[in-house]
Amino acid sequence: MNGDSFEGIYKDNAMHGQGKYQFFTGNLRLAHYLNGIIHSPSTILYECGDIFVGNQLDNKKHGYGEYYYSNADKFEGHYENGLMHGPGKYISNTGELFEGTFKNDMRHGKGL
């Protein structure tokens, strides 16, 4: 696991059931695993204080999720291949709101 560790149940040598995956970087993923694959929305607690709650595919944010930044910014919307992509809403810690489309982690178009 390259310095990573897993606390939970194994079935047939694969993570299975509720577990905690500690990355060597200090990040922590809380998730339910089915035969080694994340089976439900998970929570990632980042070393920097950020938090992600949402779906993942191939260990990347994918589908709907909410990302809470340590500076109190927040994004809620869709991810693709680990990046904000599709409809979403970004609220800054000053209250500035962008609601619209995101493409490859960037605001795309005018938004509301």
VENWOVEN-V790153 format. One record per residue. N is the residue number from 1. RES is the residue in one small letter. OMEGA is omega in degrees with one decimal (NA if undefined). Layout:
# VENWOVEN-V790153
N:RES:OMEGA
N:RES:OMEGA
This chain:
# VENWOVEN-V790153
1:m:176.0
2:n:-179.4
3:g:175.2
4:d:175.9
5:s:179.5
6:f:176.0
7:e:-178.3
8:g:-175.4
9:i:172.6
10:y:173.1
11:k:-177.5
12:d:177.1
13:n:178.0
14:a:176.5
15:m:-175.2
16:h:-177.8
17:g:-179.3
18:q:179.9
19:g:177.7
20:k:178.1
21:y:-179.5
22:q:177.3
23:f:179.4
24:f:179.5
25:t:-177.3
26:g:177.3
27:n:-178.4
28:l:176.8
29:r:174.4
30:l:-174.5
31:a:172.2
32:h:-176.8
33:y:174.6
34:l:-177.8
35:n:175.5
36:g:-177.3
37:i:176.8
38:i:-171.8
39:h:-177.1
40:s:173.9
41:p:-178.7
42:s:176.2
43:t:175.0
44:i:175.8
45:l:-177.2
46:y:179.2
47:e:-177.1
48:c:-179.8
49:g:176.2
50:d:178.2
51:i:173.9
52:f:174.9
53:v:179.9
54:g:-176.1
55:n:176.8
56:q:174.3
57:l:-177.7
58:d:177.9
59:n:176.1
60:k:175.3
61:k:-177.2
62:h:-174.3
63:g:-177.2
64:y:175.8
65:g:175.7
66:e:-178.5
67:y:179.5
68:y:-178.9
69:y:-179.5
70:s:178.1
71:n:178.2
72:a:168.4
73:d:179.4
74:k:171.9
75:f:171.4
76:e:-177.7
77:g:-172.9
78:h:177.6
79:y:172.1
80:e:178.3
81:n:176.5
82:g:-175.8
83:l:172.3
84:m:-175.1
85:h:-177.6
86:g:-177.6
87:p:179.2
88:g:-179.4
89:k:178.0
90:y:179.4
91:i:-180.0
92:s:179.9
93:n:175.7
94:t:178.6
95:g:177.5
96:e:-176.1
97:l:167.8
98:f:176.4
99:e:-177.0
100:g:-175.8
101:t:175.3
102:f:178.6
103:k:179.4
104:n:176.3
105:d:-179.1
106:m:171.4
107:r:-176.9
108:h:-178.4
109:g:-173.9
110:k:-176.9
111:g:179.5
112:l:NA
